[in-house]
């Protein structure tokens, strides 16, 4: 086996494109999976963006994922009627 061919991809406006696409998704309320609430205001956001921008929210969101993975939830009683 010879040396594998290597390629380098360069995307000069990646940051601009990423911000535009995230704005597009948020504007259309697509793939938003967390709602932040304060008093009477609420804002739907992307969990991954929130976690990437804030170590505080990253810890909270990871903790919630952990709790949901290991919490045994009782079945709905209506299921057995």
C-alpha positions in Angstrom: 0.0 0.0 0.0 1.4 3.3 -1.1 1.0 6.7 0.5 -2.6 7.7 0.7 -3.6 10.9 -1.1 -4.3 13.8 1.2 -6.6 16.7 0.6 -7.1 19.9 2.4 -10.4 21.7 2.3 -10.5 25.4 2.9 -13.8 27.3 3.5 -13.1 31.0 3.9 -16.6 32.0 5.0 -17.5 29.0 7.2 -18.2 31.2 10.3 -20.5 33.5 8.3 -22.3 30.5 6.7 -22.7 28.8 10.1 -24.2 31.8 11.8 -26.6 32.4 8.8 -27.8 28.8 8.8 -28.3 28.8 12.6 -30.3 32.0 12.2 -32.3 30.4 9.4 -33.2 27.4 11.6 -34.0 29.6 14.6 -36.2 31.9 12.6 -38.2 28.9 11.3 -38.2 27.3 14.8 -36.6 24.2 13.3 -34.5 21.9 15.5 -35.0 24.1 18.6 -35.1 21.7 21.5 -34.9 23.9 24.6 -37.1 26.7 25.9 -35.6 29.3 28.1 -38.1 31.1 30.3 -37.9 34.3 32.4 -41.0 35.7 34.0 -43.6 35.8 31.1 -41.0 35.6 28.3 -39.8 32.5 26.6 -37.3 31.8 23.9 -36.8 28.5 22.0 -33.1 27.8 21.4 -30.8 25.1 20.0 -29.4 23.1 23.0 -26.1 22.5 21.3 -25.6 26.2 20.6 -26.6 27.1 24.2 -24.2 24.6 25.6 -21.3 25.7 23.3 -21.8 29.3 24.3 -22.2 28.9 28.0 -20.3 26.5 30.4 -23.2 27.2 32.9 -25.8 25.9 30.5 -23.6 23.1 29.3 -23.4 21.7 32.9 -27.1 22.0 33.4 -28.0 20.4 30.0 -25.6 17.5 30.5 -27.0 16.9 34.0 -30.5 16.8 32.6 -29.5 14.3 30.0 -27.9 12.2 32.7 -31.0 12.4 34.9 -33.3 11.4 32.0 -31.1 8.5 31.0 -31.0 7.0 34.5 -34.4 7.9 35.9 -37.0 5.1 35.8 -40.3 6.6 34.9 -43.5 4.8 36.0 -45.8 3.8 33.1 -49.0 5.8 32.6 -51.8 4.4 34.6 -54.2 4.9 31.7 -52.3 2.3 29.8 -53.5 -0.5 32.0 -57.3 0.4 31.9 
